[in-house]
Amino acid sequence: MRSAGYDAVGIDPEAPEGAWYRQVAFEDHQTGPVAAVIACTSLHHVADLGDVLDRVQAALAPGGVVVVVEWAWERFDEATARWCEDRLPRPGPDDGWLSGRCSEWHQSGRPWPEYIRGWAESENLHQSGDILRELEARFGAGPPGYGPYYFADLADISEADEQAAIDEGFIQPGRIQYAGRRR
């Protein structure tokens, strides 16, 4: 964002070191008023979704914009998991979260729906429907969009490749896209 000329600050407990980052949870950072808040794959795992979105709303200037890119983990069905597993990169020192889910699933011996729901519950993940309801309660927006999510963690798979698999009905879209304005 800064390279495009915006005055932007990244807020995340695991943010990199640097003047443009704050290593803190959003709910513990005082900010505002700002023209926009962008939340990228962060809302599904916050402790109190309503509190975080109340803080986003309060941080926005009147008419400010919230942009959300999120993961719909409950759409991560077995067909999608198997499609991803067949396209994982070769094992390495850091196999990544997606490889970890597939390995853990096989080790568990449980059916995929049971495994993914249990894992999501153990991680306290919010479902996309809950995220969208909370967003819509605070911001005026059009309908959300859905699209590719896993391609960045796969070997030699582009966003267009994943979209083609979605369009052909092989897999479910895992990404939610939402944009709204402060009321």
Buried (B, 14 or more C-beta within 10 A) or exposed (E): EEEEEEEBBBBBEEBEEEEEBBBEBBBEBEBBEBEBBBBEEBBBBBEEBEEBBBBBBEBBEEEBBBEBBBBBBBBBBEBBBBBBBEBBBEEEEEBEEBBEBBBEBEEEEBEBEEBBBEBBEEEEBBBBEBBBEBBBEBBEBEEBEBBBBBBEBBEEBEBEBBBEBBEEEEBBBBBBEBBBBBE
